[in-house]
Amino acid sequence: MAVNESLSKVLDKEWEEKPLAEIVAASPAALQGLTDERAAKIAEAMGAKTIGELANNKYVKWAQALAALAEFEG
């Protein structure tokens, strides 16, 4: 699958052709399914105003680590 095809599954149409650096600096509202209102709630609750900040948020990282570890438990 080409990168653009992959991006089309996670980004709003207007963001699909943008450089990754620009996407990472964009509001989480650029992600499919997230409205400006939900992005504002994410910013308020988690302090993440950009996709990059959201990706690097310690709670997101903790949740990802726990989910990965759970796959190997028991």
N, CA, C and O atoms as a Maestro MAE file, in Angstrom:
{
 s_m_m2io_version
 :::
 2.0.0
}

f_m_ct {
 s_m_title
 :::
 protein
 m_atom[296] {
  # First column is atom index #
  i_m_mmod_type
  r_m_x_coord
  r_m_y_coord
  r_m_z_coord
  i_m_residue_number
  s_m_chain_name
  s_m_pdb_residue_name
  s_m_pdb_atom_name
  i_m_atomic_number
  :::
  1 25 0.849 -1.180 0.000 1 A "MET " " N  " 7
  2 3 0.000 0.000 0.000 1 A "MET " " CA " 6
  3 2 0.891 1.238 0.000 1 A "MET " " C  " 6
  4 15 1.819 1.322 0.804 1 A "MET " " O  " 8
  5 25 0.634 2.184 -0.868 2 A "ALA " " N  " 7
  6 3 1.403 3.416 -0.942 2 A "ALA " " CA " 6
  7 2 1.124 4.297 0.271 2 A "ALA " " C  " 6
  8 15 0.081 4.185 0.915 2 A "ALA " " O  " 8
  9 25 2.075 5.169 0.563 3 A "VAL " " N  " 7
  10 3 1.925 6.051 1.720 3 A "VAL " " CA " 6
  11 2 0.660 6.885 1.602 3 A "VAL " " C  " 6
  12 15 -0.082 7.019 2.575 3 A "VAL " " O  " 8
  13 25 0.400 7.449 0.423 4 A "ASN " " N  " 7
  14 3 -0.799 8.270 0.255 4 A "ASN " " CA " 6
  15 2 -2.070 7.473 0.505 4 A "ASN " " C  " 6
  16 15 -3.038 8.006 1.048 4 A "ASN " " O  " 8
  17 25 -2.077 6.204 0.116 5 A "GLU " " N  " 7
  18 3 -3.244 5.360 0.377 5 A "GLU " " CA " 6
  19 2 -3.412 5.155 1.872 5 A "GLU " " C  " 6
  20 15 -4.534 5.185 2.378 5 A "GLU " " O  " 8
  21 25 -2.325 4.949 2.576 6 A "SER " " N  " 7
  22 3 -2.381 4.776 4.020 6 A "SER " " CA " 6
  23 2 -2.864 6.047 4.696 6 A "SER " " C  " 6
  24 15 -3.694 5.994 5.604 6 A "SER " " O  " 8
  25 25 -2.351 7.183 4.260 7 A "LEU " " N  " 7
  26 3 -2.749 8.451 4.857 7 A "LEU " " CA " 6
  27 2 -4.223 8.744 4.616 7 A "LEU " " C  " 6
  28 15 -4.875 9.367 5.454 7 A "LEU " " O  " 8
  29 25 -4.746 8.306 3.497 8 A "SER " " N  " 7
  30 3 -6.151 8.568 3.197 8 A "SER " " CA " 6
  31 2 -7.077 7.847 4.169 8 A "SER " " C  " 6
  32 15 -8.246 8.208 4.300 8 A "SER " " O  " 8
  33 25 -6.562 6.840 4.844 9 A "LYS " " N  " 7
  34 3 -7.374 6.103 5.809 9 A "LYS " " CA " 6
  35 2 -7.413 6.785 7.180 9 A "LYS " " C  " 6
  36 15 -8.290 6.491 7.992 9 A "LYS " " O  " 8
  37 25 -6.461 7.698 7.442 10 A "VAL " " N  " 7
  38 3 -6.398 8.309 8.765 10 A "VAL " " CA " 6
  39 2 -6.533 9.830 8.771 10 A "VAL " " C  " 6
  40 15 -6.735 10.432 9.826 10 A "VAL " " O  " 8
  41 25 -6.423 10.449 7.605 11 A "LEU " " N  " 7
  42 3 -6.492 11.905 7.537 11 A "LEU " " CA " 6
  43 2 -7.714 12.380 6.774 11 A "LEU " " C  " 6
  44 15 -8.229 11.685 5.898 11 A "LEU " " O  " 8
  45 25 -8.171 13.579 7.122 12 A "ASP " " N  " 7
  46 3 -9.196 14.227 6.315 12 A "ASP " " CA " 6
  47 2 -8.619 14.471 4.929 12 A "ASP " " C  " 6
  48 15 -7.414 14.671 4.781 12 A "ASP " " O  " 8
  49 25 -9.461 14.455 3.931 13 A "LYS " " N  " 7
  50 3 -9.057 14.541 2.523 13 A "LYS " " CA " 6
  51 2 -8.086 15.699 2.264 13 A "LYS " " C  " 6
  52 15 -7.108 15.531 1.535 13 A "LYS " " O  " 8
  53 25 -8.342 16.851 2.843 14 A "GLU " " N  " 7
  54 3 -7.516 18.032 2.574 14 A "GLU " " CA " 6
  55 2 -6.076 17.890 3.079 14 A "GLU " " C  " 6
  56 15 -5.209 18.671 2.687 14 A "GLU " " O  " 8
  57 25 -5.814 16.916 3.932 15 A "TRP " " N  " 7
  58 3 -4.481 16.730 4.509 15 A "TRP " " CA " 6
  59 2 -3.696 15.603 3.859 15 A "TRP " " C  " 6
  60 15 -2.506 15.459 4.139 15 A "TRP " " O  " 8
  61 25 -4.304 14.811 3.015 16 A "GLU " " N  " 7
  62 3 -3.678 13.609 2.458 16 A "GLU " " CA " 6
  63 2 -2.393 13.873 1.670 16 A "GLU " " C  " 6
  64 15 -1.497 13.030 1.686 16 A "GLU " " O  " 8
  65 25 -2.275 14.976 1.001 17 A "GLU " " N  " 7
  66 3 -1.125 15.264 0.145 17 A "GLU " " CA " 6
  67 2 -0.109 16.190 0.804 17 A "GLU " " C  " 6
  68 15 0.892 16.545 0.180 17 A "GLU " " O  " 8
  69 25 -0.342 16.581 2.037 18 A "LYS " " N  " 7
  70 3 0.560 17.511 2.718 18 A "LYS " " CA " 6
  71 2 1.807 16.774 3.212 18 A "LYS " " C  " 6
  72 15 1.769 15.564 3.436 18 A "LYS " " O  " 8
  73 25 2.907 17.505 3.379 19 A "PRO " " N  " 7
  74 3 4.122 16.889 3.935 19 A "PRO " " CA " 6
  75 2 3.875 16.438 5.379 19 A "PRO " " C  " 6
  76 15 3.097 17.051 6.110 19 A "PRO " " O  " 8
  77 25 4.549 15.362 5.769 20 A "LEU " " N  " 7
  78 3 4.354 14.827 7.116 20 A "LEU " " CA " 6
  79 2 4.668 15.849 8.198 20 A "LEU " " C  " 6
  80 15 3.984 15.887 9.220 20 A "LEU " " O  " 8
  81 25 5.684 16.675 7.998 21 A "ALA " " N  " 7
  82 3 6.030 17.692 8.992 21 A "ALA " " CA " 6
  83 2 4.856 18.652 9.209 21 A "ALA " " C  " 6
  84 15 4.603 19.081 10.335 21 A "ALA " " O  " 8
  85 25 4.154 18.981 8.152 22 A "GLU " " N  " 7
  86 3 2.992 19.876 8.256 22 A "GLU " " CA " 6
  87 2 1.829 19.161 8.948 22 A "GLU " " C  " 6
  88 15 1.107 19.764 9.743 22 A "GLU " " O  " 8
  89 25 1.656 17.889 8.645 23 A "ILE " " N  " 7
  90 3 0.587 17.100 9.261 23 A "ILE " " CA " 6
  91 2 0.814 16.988 10.766 23 A "ILE " " C  " 6
  92 15 -0.121 17.158 11.549 23 A "ILE " " O  " 8
  93 25 2.040 16.705 11.171 24 A "VAL " " N  " 7
  94 3 2.360 16.540 12.594 24 A "VAL " " CA " 6
  95 2 2.143 17.849 13.357 24 A "VAL " " C  " 6
  96 15 1.833 17.831 14.548 24 A "VAL " " O  " 8
  97 25 2.305 18.974 12.676 25 A "ALA " " N  " 7
  98 3 2.105 20.281 13.298 25 A "ALA " " CA " 6
  99 2 0.647 20.725 13.273 25 A "ALA " " C  " 6
  100 15 0.302 21.761 13.842 25 A "ALA " " O  " 8
  101 25 -0.207 19.948 12.618 26 A "ALA " " N  " 7
  102 3 -1.619 20.308 12.474 26 A "ALA " " CA " 6
  103 2 -2.419 19.917 13.717 26 A "ALA " " C  " 6
  104 15 -1.978 19.120 14.545 26 A "ALA " " O  " 8
  105 25 -3.580 20.494 13.813 27 A "SER " " N  " 7
  106 3 -4.529 20.140 14.868 27 A "SER " " CA " 6
  107 2 -4.959 18.687 14.714 27 A "SER " " C  " 6
  108 15 -5.031 18.181 13.594 27 A "SER " " O  " 8
  109 25 -5.245 18.009 15.825 28 A "PRO " " N  " 7
  110 3 -5.788 16.652 15.721 28 A "PRO " " CA " 6
  111 2 -7.066 16.578 14.886 28 A "PRO " " C  " 6
  112 15 -7.466 15.490 14.472 28 A "PRO " " O  " 8
  113 25 -7.701 17.702 14.636 29 A "ALA " " N  " 7
  114 3 -8.898 17.725 13.791 29 A "ALA " " CA " 6
  115 2 -8.584 17.285 12.362 29 A "ALA " " C  " 6
  116 15 -9.502 16.970 11.606 29 A "ALA " " O  " 8
  117 25 -7.302 17.257 11.977 30 A "ALA " " N  " 7
  118 3 -6.917 16.768 10.650 30 A "ALA " " CA " 6
  119 2 -7.091 15.253 10.540 30 A "ALA " " C  " 6
  120 15 -7.115 14.708 9.437 30 A "ALA " " O  " 8
  121 25 -7.210 14.578 11.680 31 A "LEU " " N  " 7
  122 3 -7.435 13.134 11.688 31 A "LEU " " CA " 6
  123 2 -8.896 12.839 11.385 31 A "LEU " " C  " 6
  124 15 -9.789 13.538 11.865 31 A "LEU " " O  " 8
  125 25 -9.138 11.803 10.587 32 A "GLN " " N  " 7
  126 3 -10.515 11.441 10.258 32 A "GLN " " CA " 6
  127 2 -11.316 11.178 11.527 32 A "GLN " " C  " 6
  128 15 -10.860 10.480 12.433 32 A "GLN " " O  " 8
  129 25 -12.491 11.736 11.575 33 A "GLY " " N  " 7
  130 3 -13.396 11.478 12.685 33 A "GLY " " CA " 6
  131 2 -13.260 12.443 13.849 33 A "GLY " " C  " 6
  132 15 -14.074 12.407 14.772 33 A "GLY " " O  " 8
  133 25 -12.244 13.310 13.828 34 A "LEU " " N  " 7
  134 3 -12.094 14.286 14.904 34 A "LEU " " CA " 6
  135 2 -12.512 15.661 14.399 34 A "LEU " " C  " 6
  136 15 -11.944 16.187 13.442 34 A "LEU " " O  " 8
  137 25 -13.492 16.218 15.045 35 A "THR " " N  " 7
  138 3 -13.960 17.554 14.690 35 A "THR " " CA " 6
  139 2 -13.115 18.602 15.409 35 A "THR " " C  " 6
  140 15 -12.326 18.271 16.294 35 A "THR " " O  " 8
  141 25 -13.282 19.848 15.030 36 A "ASP " " N  " 7
  142 3 -12.600 20.941 15.719 36 A "ASP " " CA " 6
  143 2 -12.990 20.961 17.198 36 A "ASP " " C  " 6
  144 15 -12.157 21.233 18.062 36 A "ASP " " O  " 8
  145 25 -14.252 20.672 17.479 37 A "GLU " " N  " 7
  146 3 -14.724 20.670 18.866 37 A "GLU " " CA " 6
  147 2 -14.037 19.567 19.682 37 A "GLU " " C  " 6
  148 15 -13.633 19.798 20.822 37 A "GLU " " O  " 8
  149 25 -13.907 18.388 19.105 38 A "ARG " " N  " 7
  150 3 -13.228 17.294 19.815 38 A "ARG " " CA " 6
  151 2 -11.741 17.572 19.964 38 A "ARG " " C  " 6
  152 15 -11.143 17.240 20.987 38 A "ARG " " O  " 8
  153 25 -11.143 18.179 18.946 39 A "ALA " " N  " 7
  154 3 -9.726 18.551 19.040 39 A "ALA " " CA " 6
  155 2 -9.518 19.567 20.159 39 A "ALA " " C  " 6
  156 15 -8.510 19.519 20.864 39 A "ALA " " O  " 8
  157 25 -10.470 20.486 20.323 40 A "ALA " " N  " 7
  158 3 -10.385 21.461 21.410 40 A "ALA " " CA " 6
  159 2 -10.491 20.771 22.765 40 A "ALA " " C  " 6
  160 15 -9.816 21.169 23.714 40 A "ALA " " O  " 8
  161 25 -11.322 19.750 22.863 41 A "LYS " " N  " 7
  162 3 -11.440 18.998 24.115 41 A "LYS " " CA " 6
  163 2 -10.159 18.219 24.413 41 A "LYS " " C  " 6
  164 15 -9.745 18.122 25.568 41 A "LYS " " O  " 8
  165 25 -9.535 17.666 23.376 42 A "ILE " " N  " 7
  166 3 -8.251 16.977 23.550 42 A "ILE " " CA " 6
  167 2 -7.207 17.971 24.051 42 A "ILE " " C  " 6
  168 15 -6.447 17.668 24.971 42 A "ILE " " O  " 8
  169 25 -7.171 19.153 23.446 43 A "ALA " " N  " 7
  170 3 -6.211 20.179 23.861 43 A "ALA " " CA " 6
  171 2 -6.445 20.577 25.313 43 A "ALA " " C  " 6
  172 15 -5.497 20.747 26.080 43 A "ALA " " O  " 8
  173 25 -7.706 20.724 25.681 44 A "GLU " " N  " 7
  174 3 -8.038 21.116 27.052 44 A "GLU " " CA " 6
  175 2 -7.687 20.009 28.043 44 A "GLU " " C  " 6
  176 15 -7.105 20.278 29.094 44 A "GLU " " O  " 8
  177 25 -8.033 18.786 27.718 45 A "ALA " " N  " 7
  178 3 -7.841 17.667 28.642 45 A "ALA " " CA " 6
  179 2 -6.397 17.180 28.701 45 A "ALA " " C  " 6
  180 15 -5.911 16.796 29.765 45 A "ALA " " O  " 8
  181 25 -5.718 17.195 27.567 46 A "MET " " N  " 7
  182 3 -4.394 16.576 27.501 46 A "MET " " CA " 6
  183 2 -3.276 17.556 27.164 46 A "MET " " C  " 6
  184 15 -2.102 17.189 27.183 46 A "MET " " O  " 8
  185 25 -3.629 18.778 26.863 47 A "GLY " " N  " 7
  186 3 -2.620 19.765 26.499 47 A "GLY " " CA " 6
  187 2 -2.004 19.530 25.137 47 A "GLY " " C  " 6
  188 15 -0.929 20.058 24.852 47 A "GLY " " O  " 8
  189 25 -2.655 18.750 24.288 48 A "ALA " " N  " 7
  190 3 -2.132 18.409 22.966 48 A "ALA " " CA " 6
  191 2 -2.877 19.215 21.902 48 A "ALA " " C  " 6
  192 15 -4.024 18.918 21.567 48 A "ALA " " O  " 8
  193 25 -2.204 20.236 21.382 49 A "LYS " " N  " 7
  194 3 -2.817 21.088 20.369 49 A "LYS " " CA " 6
  195 2 -2.468 20.669 18.948 49 A "LYS " " C  " 6
  196 15 -3.053 21.167 17.986 49 A "LYS " " O  " 8
  197 25 -1.509 19.747 18.814 50 A "THR " " N  " 7
  198 3 -1.109 19.271 17.485 50 A "THR " " CA " 6
  199 2 -1.091 17.746 17.487 50 A "THR " " C  " 6
  200 15 -1.111 17.110 18.541 50 A "THR " " O  " 8
  201 25 -1.054 17.181 16.294 51 A "ILE " " N  " 7
  202 3 -0.956 15.722 16.177 51 A "ILE " " CA " 6
  203 2 0.346 15.238 16.814 51 A "ILE " " C  " 6
  204 15 0.366 14.196 17.468 51 A "ILE " " O  " 8
  205 25 1.417 15.978 16.628 52 A "GLY " " N  " 7
  206 3 2.689 15.610 17.233 52 A "GLY " " CA " 6
  207 2 2.635 15.616 18.751 52 A "GLY " " C  " 6
  208 15 3.160 14.708 19.395 52 A "GLY " " O  " 8
  209 25 2.009 16.628 19.325 53 A "GLU " " N  " 7
  210 3 1.868 16.690 20.781 53 A "GLU " " CA " 6
  211 2 1.007 15.541 21.289 53 A "GLU " " C  " 6
  212 15 1.289 14.961 22.338 53 A "GLU " " O  " 8
  213 25 -0.030 15.219 20.550 54 A "LEU " " N  " 7
  214 3 -0.887 14.097 20.933 54 A "LEU " " CA " 6
  215 2 -0.090 12.787 20.898 54 A "LEU " " C  " 6
  216 15 -0.183 11.972 21.816 54 A "LEU " " O  " 8
  217 25 0.685 12.597 19.842 55 A "ALA " " N  " 7
  218 3 1.481 11.372 19.704 55 A "ALA " " CA " 6
  219 2 2.525 11.242 20.807 55 A "ALA " " C  " 6
  220 15 2.871 10.132 21.212 55 A "ALA " " O  " 8
  221 25 3.022 12.363 21.285 56 A "ASN " " N  " 7
  222 3 4.069 12.346 22.311 56 A "ASN " " CA " 6
  223 2 3.529 12.521 23.721 56 A "ASN " " C  " 6
  224 15 4.299 12.603 24.678 56 A "ASN " " O  " 8
  225 25 2.218 12.577 23.852 57 A "ASN " " N  " 7
  226 3 1.613 12.728 25.171 57 A "ASN " " CA " 6
  227 2 1.905 11.498 26.021 57 A "ASN " " C  " 6
  228 15 1.742 10.368 25.561 57 A "ASN " " O  " 8
  229 25 2.333 11.717 27.254 58 A "LYS " " N  " 7
  230 3 2.726 10.583 28.100 58 A "LYS " " CA " 6
  231 2 1.570 9.618 28.339 58 A "LYS " " C  " 6
  232 15 1.801 8.414 28.449 58 A "LYS " " O  " 8
  233 25 0.344 10.102 28.422 59 A "TYR " " N  " 7
  234 3 -0.785 9.206 28.660 59 A "TYR " " CA " 6
  235 2 -1.063 8.333 27.438 59 A "TYR " " C  " 6
  236 15 -1.419 7.162 27.568 59 A "TYR " " O  " 8
  237 25 -0.898 8.911 26.264 60 A "VAL " " N  " 7
  238 3 -1.061 8.136 25.031 60 A "VAL " " CA " 6
  239 2 0.031 7.073 24.961 60 A "VAL " " C  " 6
  240 15 -0.243 5.921 24.624 60 A "VAL " " O  " 8
  241 25 1.257 7.453 25.276 61 A "LYS " " N  " 7
  242 3 2.368 6.494 25.249 61 A "LYS " " CA " 6
  243 2 2.161 5.387 26.280 61 A "LYS " " C  " 6
  244 15 2.419 4.218 25.992 61 A "LYS " " O  " 8
  245 25 1.702 5.744 27.470 62 A "TRP " " N  " 7
  246 3 1.447 4.735 28.495 62 A "TRP " " CA " 6
  247 2 0.368 3.761 28.020 62 A "TRP " " C  " 6
  248 15 0.512 2.547 28.167 62 A "TRP " " O  " 8
  249 25 -0.715 4.300 27.450 63 A "ALA " " N  " 7
  250 3 -1.811 3.450 26.977 63 A "ALA " " CA " 6
  251 2 -1.326 2.512 25.872 63 A "ALA " " C  " 6
  252 15 -1.699 1.339 25.850 63 A "ALA " " O  " 8
  253 25 -0.504 3.014 24.963 64 A "GLN " " N  " 7
  254 3 0.034 2.175 23.890 64 A "GLN " " CA " 6
  255 2 0.924 1.076 24.454 64 A "GLN " " C  " 6
  256 15 0.856 -0.072 24.015 64 A "GLN " " O  " 8
  257 25 1.758 1.427 25.427 65 A "ALA " " N  " 7
  258 3 2.647 0.437 26.022 65 A "ALA " " CA " 6
  259 2 1.846 -0.647 26.745 65 A "ALA " " C  " 6
  260 15 2.152 -1.831 26.604 65 A "ALA " " O  " 8
  261 25 0.837 -0.266 27.506 66 A "LEU " " N  " 7
  262 3 0.016 -1.225 28.223 66 A "LEU " " CA " 6
  263 2 -0.722 -2.150 27.255 66 A "LEU " " C  " 6
  264 15 -0.807 -3.357 27.481 66 A "LEU " " O  " 8
  265 25 -1.252 -1.575 26.177 67 A "ALA " " N  " 7
  266 3 -1.966 -2.393 25.197 67 A "ALA " " CA " 6
  267 2 -1.010 -3.383 24.523 67 A "ALA " " C  " 6
  268 15 -1.383 -4.529 24.275 67 A "ALA " " O  " 8
  269 25 0.205 -2.952 24.229 68 A "ALA " " N  " 7
  270 3 1.188 -3.846 23.610 68 A "ALA " " CA " 6
  271 2 1.581 -4.962 24.577 68 A "ALA " " C  " 6
  272 15 1.686 -6.118 24.168 68 A "ALA " " O  " 8
  273 25 1.798 -4.636 25.842 69 A "LEU " " N  " 7
  274 3 2.167 -5.636 26.831 69 A "LEU " " CA " 6
  275 2 1.025 -6.644 27.060 69 A "LEU " " C  " 6
  276 15 1.265 -7.835 27.262 69 A "LEU " " O  " 8
  277 25 -0.199 -6.148 27.024 70 A "ALA " " N  " 7
  278 3 -1.359 -7.020 27.257 70 A "ALA " " CA " 6
  279 2 -1.456 -8.127 26.214 70 A "ALA " " C  " 6
  280 15 -1.967 -9.212 26.494 70 A "ALA " " O  " 8
  281 25 -0.961 -7.847 25.009 71 A "GLU " " N  " 7
  282 3 -0.976 -8.867 23.954 71 A "GLU " " CA " 6
  283 2 -0.143 -10.095 24.326 71 A "GLU " " C  " 6
  284 15 -0.417 -11.199 23.854 71 A "GLU " " O  " 8
  285 25 0.856 -9.906 25.160 72 A "PHE " " N  " 7
  286 3 1.775 -10.986 25.507 72 A "PHE " " CA " 6
  287 2 1.533 -11.567 26.900 72 A "PHE " " C  " 6
  288 15 2.237 -12.483 27.324 72 A "PHE " " O  " 8
  289 25 0.552 -11.041 27.600 73 A "GLU " " N  " 7
  290 3 0.272 -11.505 28.941 73 A "GLU " " CA " 6
  291 2 -0.418 -12.868 28.916 73 A "GLU " " C  " 6
  292 15 -1.292 -13.135 28.091 73 A "GLU " " O  " 8
  293 25 -0.004 -13.698 29.828 74 A "GLY " " N  " 7
  294 3 -0.641 -14.992 30.022 74 A "GLY " " CA " 6
  295 2 -0.642 -15.838 28.824 74 A "GLY " " C  " 6
  296 15 -1.151 -16.957 28.860 74 A "GLY " " O  " 8
  :::
 }
 m_bond[295] {
  # First column is bond index #
  i_m_from
  i_m_to
  i_m_order
  :::
  1 1 2 1
  2 2 3 1
  3 3 4 2
  4 3 5 1
  5 5 6 1
  6 6 7 1
  7 7 8 2
  8 7 9 1
  9 9 10 1
  10 10 11 1
  11 11 12 2
  12 11 13 1
  13 13 14 1
  14 14 15 1
  15 15 16 2
  16 15 17 1
  17 17 18 1
  18 18 19 1
  19 19 20 2
  20 19 21 1
  21 21 22 1
  22 22 23 1
  23 23 24 2
  24 23 25 1
  25 25 26 1
  26 26 27 1
  27 27 28 2
  28 27 29 1
  29 29 30 1
  30 30 31 1
  31 31 32 2
  32 31 33 1
  33 33 34 1
  34 34 35 1
  35 35 36 2
  36 35 37 1
  37 37 38 1
  38 38 39 1
  39 39 40 2
  40 39 41 1
  41 41 42 1
  42 42 43 1
  43 43 44 2
  44 43 45 1
  45 45 46 1
  46 46 47 1
  47 47 48 2
  48 47 49 1
  49 49 50 1
  50 50 51 1
  51 51 52 2
  52 51 53 1
  53 53 54 1
  54 54 55 1
  55 55 56 2
  56 55 57 1
  57 57 58 1
  58 58 59 1
  59 59 60 2
  60 59 61 1
  61 61 62 1
  62 62 63 1
  63 63 64 2
  64 63 65 1
  65 65 66 1
  66 66 67 1
  67 67 68 2
  68 67 69 1
  69 69 70 1
  70 70 71 1
  71 71 72 2
  72 71 73 1
  73 73 74 1
  74 74 75 1
  75 75 76 2
  76 75 77 1
  77 77 78 1
  78 78 79 1
  79 79 80 2
  80 79 81 1
  81 81 82 1
  82 82 83 1
  83 83 84 2
  84 83 85 1
  85 85 86 1
  86 86 87 1
  87 87 88 2
  88 87 89 1
  89 89 90 1
  90 90 91 1
  91 91 92 2
  92 91 93 1
  93 93 94 1
  94 94 95 1
  95 95 96 2
  96 95 97 1
  97 97 98 1
  98 98 99 1
  99 99 100 2
  100 99 101 1
  101 101 102 1
  102 102 103 1
  103 103 104 2
  104 103 105 1
  105 105 106 1
  106 106 107 1
  107 107 108 2
  108 107 109 1
  109 109 110 1
  110 110 111 1
  111 111 112 2
  112 111 113 1
  113 113 114 1
  114 114 115 1
  115 115 116 2
  116 115 117 1
  117 117 118 1
  118 118 119 1
  119 119 120 2
  120 119 121 1
  121 121 122 1
  122 122 123 1
  123 123 124 2
  124 123 125 1
  125 125 126 1
  126 126 127 1
  127 127 128 2
  128 127 129 1
  129 129 130 1
  130 130 131 1
  131 131 132 2
  132 131 133 1
  133 133 134 1
  134 134 135 1
  135 135 136 2
  136 135 137 1
  137 137 138 1
  138 138 139 1
  139 139 140 2
  140 139 141 1
  141 141 142 1
  142 142 143 1
  143 143 144 2
  144 143 145 1
  145 145 146 1
  146 146 147 1
  147 147 148 2
  148 147 149 1
  149 149 150 1
  150 150 151 1
  151 151 152 2
  152 151 153 1
  153 153 154 1
  154 154 155 1
  155 155 156 2
  156 155 157 1
  157 157 158 1
  158 158 159 1
  159 159 160 2
  160 159 161 1
  161 161 162 1
  162 162 163 1
  163 163 164 2
  164 163 165 1
  165 165 166 1
  166 166 167 1
  167 167 168 2
  168 167 169 1
  169 169 170 1
  170 170 171 1
  171 171 172 2
  172 171 173 1
  173 173 174 1
  174 174 175 1
  175 175 176 2
  176 175 177 1
  177 177 178 1
  178 178 179 1
  179 179 180 2
  180 179 181 1
  181 181 182 1
  182 182 183 1
  183 183 184 2
  184 183 185 1
  185 185 186 1
  186 186 187 1
  187 187 188 2
  188 187 189 1
  189 189 190 1
  190 190 191 1
  191 191 192 2
  192 191 193 1
  193 193 194 1
  194 194 195 1
  195 195 196 2
  196 195 197 1
  197 197 198 1
  198 198 199 1
  199 199 200 2
  200 199 201 1
  201 201 202 1
  202 202 203 1
  203 203 204 2
  204 203 205 1
  205 205 206 1
  206 206 207 1
  207 207 208 2
  208 207 209 1
  209 209 210 1
  210 210 211 1
  211 211 212 2
  212 211 213 1
  213 213 214 1
  214 214 215 1
  215 215 216 2
  216 215 217 1
  217 217 218 1
  218 218 219 1
  219 219 220 2
  220 219 221 1
  221 221 222 1
  222 222 223 1
  223 223 224 2
  224 223 225 1
  225 225 226 1
  226 226 227 1
  227 227 228 2
  228 227 229 1
  229 229 230 1
  230 230 231 1
  231 231 232 2
  232 231 233 1
  233 233 234 1
  234 234 235 1
  235 235 236 2
  236 235 237 1
  237 237 238 1
  238 238 239 1
  239 239 240 2
  240 239 241 1
  241 241 242 1
  242 242 243 1
  243 243 244 2
  244 243 245 1
  245 245 246 1
  246 246 247 1
  247 247 248 2
  248 247 249 1
  249 249 250 1
  250 250 251 1
  251 251 252 2
  252 251 253 1
  253 253 254 1
  254 254 255 1
  255 255 256 2
  256 255 257 1
  257 257 258 1
  258 258 259 1
  259 259 260 2
  260 259 261 1
  261 261 262 1
  262 262 263 1
  263 263 264 2
  264 263 265 1
  265 265 266 1
  266 266 267 1
  267 267 268 2
  268 267 269 1
  269 269 270 1
  270 270 271 1
  271 271 272 2
  272 271 273 1
  273 273 274 1
  274 274 275 1
  275 275 276 2
  276 275 277 1
  277 277 278 1
  278 278 279 1
  279 279 280 2
  280 279 281 1
  281 281 282 1
  282 282 283 1
  283 283 284 2
  284 283 285 1
  285 285 286 1
  286 286 287 1
  287 287 288 2
  288 287 289 1
  289 289 290 1
  290 290 291 1
  291 291 292 2
  292 291 293 1
  293 293 294 1
  294 294 295 1
  295 295 296 2
  :::
 }
}
